[in-house]
Amino acid sequence: MTVAPGETRQLTFQLEAGDAFETSGALDLSVAFGEYLTDKRRIALARGLERGKPLFVLNSREQFHSLIPSAPGNEVHYWQGPEDLSGKLYLSIQDDALQIRAEIQDDRHVQPFSGSNVWRGDNIQLGIRLPEQECLWKIGLTRLADGTSEVFCWMHPSTLPDPSGAIRLETARDETKKMTSYHAEIPFAALGTTAAAIHRGIRFNAMVNENDGELRKGFLYGAPGLGVSDNDALWPVVNPPESGAETK
């Protein structure tokens, strides 16, 4: 094919991956046009989630970001293992809404704050980047000290209203099992998007804050790029499945 000066052509490439192909969510692609021009692009790959399988399993030291200096006497504030803080988070679609379910193992649920300060206590923070939107979303899901549930949005596109009032959140605490559960429904309309856009792939991340009564010790994260700084290029690109019976 020959392209004249000033002419634009669109080419479609089809790539097939073998069974052993693995990716962290991005593909570096180099395309050579003759011997004079090589174009290099990084392409985000949407990971199809399996129904009933968690998007994030949070249970390892590598996933915990500590805010406590390493010093004698601070050992009590370090992450002690899955019994101290761990969990699973599920992401799916149902009835024109994103469904987020989480089961968080936490030996102590401490949340003396509300509103914009809930990140200082035990809660979940979500990071969402949607196609063709100029700003990411940062949303908090919290079970307050009085047992009520609260949604707070720190960041959203300036052209769209705060979605907090439109998000349905249910939480529960089982002190016997030391388990806090969260179930949030985020309508597509509240995010200014559609099912078709969601199925093209969205960047999604989550972190679970930890406070055992004295201070915020740190947090478990699903992927880098949330909590210390907001770099959604490090978040996985996912295509959520239709909601099914999640296993816990």
Secondary structure, 3 states (H helix, E strand, C coil): CCCCCCCCCCCCCCCCCCCCCCCCCEEEEEEEECCCEEEEEEEECCEECCCCCCCEEECCHHHEEECCCCCCCCHHHCCCCCCCEEEEEEEEECCCEEEEEEEEEECCCCCCCCHHHHHHCCCEEEEEECCCCCCCEEEEEEECCCCCEEEEEEECCCCCCCCHHHCEEEEEEECCCCEEEEEEEEEHHHHCCCHHHHHCCEEEEEEEEEECCCCEEEEEECCCCCCCCCCHHHCCEEECCECCCCCC
